Amino acid sequence: MNGKLIYKRWLKTGDSKVFDVMAYDKYTLVSYRDDNSNKSTYDINWFKQEIEPQLFNYEVSYRYFEQGDFGSLTQVGFEGKDKGGQIDYWGLGWLGIFLYDLNKEEELINVLLSPEEIEQSDEWFGKLVEHLTDL
């Protein structure tokens, strides 16, 4: 409503929903933000539209946690034959990117960006895409 998310919880059934352009619930893994400041263009919808279609040999999973260290957490996990990792989208604006080379048994990317550092996400997502798509 007026640019703000609306949260509704039904006490009788335990169901809850967040209303935005459309309704989301705890089973719908679509990212939304607890805090509207420091928005990144690299949200979970961006990942689903731009990156996931390129990941032919990867298994991709989405998980949501209501309570975390930096607010709610929507997590994208991906695992292929050679590489695996995850992206953590925190509700309070934090962003975590982790990528591991399974053959070499070494970390390729392990970064946690605070809301003040979010402008660095361009660089880190560029590196992630290069590794995942072997450009």
N, C-alpha and C positions, 0 to 999 in steps of 0.2 A: 504494500500500500504506500503510495507516494515514494517509491524507490526503496522501501524497506521490506525485508522479508517478514512474513507472518508465520508464527509457529502455533500449531493447534495440537493439543493432546487430549485424548478421550480417556478419562480416568476409569470408566467402566470396563473398557476393552484393552487399555494399555497401548492403543494405536496412537501414533503421532505423525504429523505431516508438517512440511514446510511449504508454504505457498509462495510462489514467485510467478513467473510467466505461466508455469504449470505446477502441478502438485508433485512433491517428492516425499517419500517416506523412508523408513530405515532399511527397506529392501531395494530401493531405487538408488543406484550408485552414481549420482550426479553431484558434482561438486557445487557447493554453495559456500559463501564466506560468512563467518560470524562478524567480521569487521570489514566494512567497505573501503577502508583505506589501503593504500599500496597495492592495488589490484595488479595482478600479473596477467598478461595476455596468454600465458602458457598455463591455462587451467586444464582441468580434466576433459572438458569438451574439446579443447584444442588437441589434446593427445588422441582422443577417440577419432577425430576427423582427419588430422594431419599425419600422425605417426603410426597408429595401429594398422591402417590399411597397408603400410609398407612392411609390416612385420610378418612376412609370409611363414617363416619357420619358427615362430615364437608362440608360446601359450601365454595369453594375457588374462589377468584376473583383476577384479576390482573389489576393494573392501572399504567399509566405512566404520569408524569408531566415533562414538558420540563424545567421549571424554578422552583427552590426551594431554601431553605436556604443554602444547601450544594451542589449545582449543580442540575443536572437532578435527578429525583426521580422515581424509579420503586418500586411499593408497592404491596405486597402480603397480601390480607386480607383473614381470615378464620374464620368461625363461625360454631359451633356445638351446640348440645343441652345444654352442660354444660360449654363450654369454647369458647372464641373468642379472636382474636388478629390480629396483623399485623406485617410484617417485612418491614422495609424501607431500600432499597438499594440506597444510595446516590451516584451520579456520582463522587464526590470528595473523595470517600473512606469512608465516614461515614456509620455506620450500626445501625439501631434501631430495637429493638425487644420488642414487647409488647404482653402480654398474660393476660387475665382476666378470673376469675372464675365467671360465670354468676349466679350460685346458691348461692355462699357465698358472692357475690358482693365485691370481693377483687382482687387486682392486684397480679398476680403470678410472672410476670417478667415485668420490665420496665427499659430498659437499652439503652443508646445511646453511641456507641463506636466511638471514633475518629480514624482517620487513624493510629495514633501511638498506639492505644489500640486494634487494629484489631485481634491481636493474641489471645485475650480473647474470640473471637467468638466461638472457640472450646467448651469452658466451657458453654457458654450461649445457643448455639444451642443444646448441650447435654441435658441441663435442659428443653429446649423447647420440644424436641423430647420425653423426659420422660413424661412430662405433657400431650402432645397431644395423645400419644399412650398408656398412662397408664401402662408403663413398671414397 
